[in-house]
Amino acid sequence: MAALLPFSVCAGSSCKEIGPVVPEVHGDLDQAVAGALKQPDATVRQVFRSGTWRILYVTSTQADGAYLFYAASPSLTPPVTMWAGAARHDETAAIERWVQKNAFGIPPDLAKCFAIYVTTHRSM
C-alpha cells in the first residue's frame, strides 16, 4: 500500500512526494493527464505537491517522461507548463529559476524541491 512520504531533501517544508501513487487516485490522475497530453496510456508515476500546486511525473509508451505543473487539480485545469530532459548536479539554481519563471505563482518550496530532486535524486 502506498503512503504519503516526506521528501527528505525538503525536510521542514510542505513539499511532499507521493510514491507510488495510491491506486484509487492513480486512475483519476491518469485519466486527467491522458486527456491533457492526448496520450491514452499516460501513467502518473510521481506527484509532488505544495498548497494547491502539483507536479506530476508522467510516462507513456508514445513519449519520454515529463513533469507537468498544475496550479490546481489536474482534473479541473490544464497544466501550466511542462519540463522534460536531464539535469546536471550543478544546475539546481538554474532549474529553480526556470520553474519560477514558467510556473508563475508556484510556491517557492515546491520550485526548490523540484529543482533539487531532478538535479540530485532522479535516476537518469
Secondary structure, DSSP 8 states (H G I E B T S, - for coil): ---EEE-GGGTTSS-EEE-S--HHHHHHHHHHHHHHHT-TT-EEEEEEEETTEEEEEEEETTEEEEEEEESS-TTTS--SEEE-S---GGGHHHHHHHHHHHSTT--HHHHHHHHHIIIII---
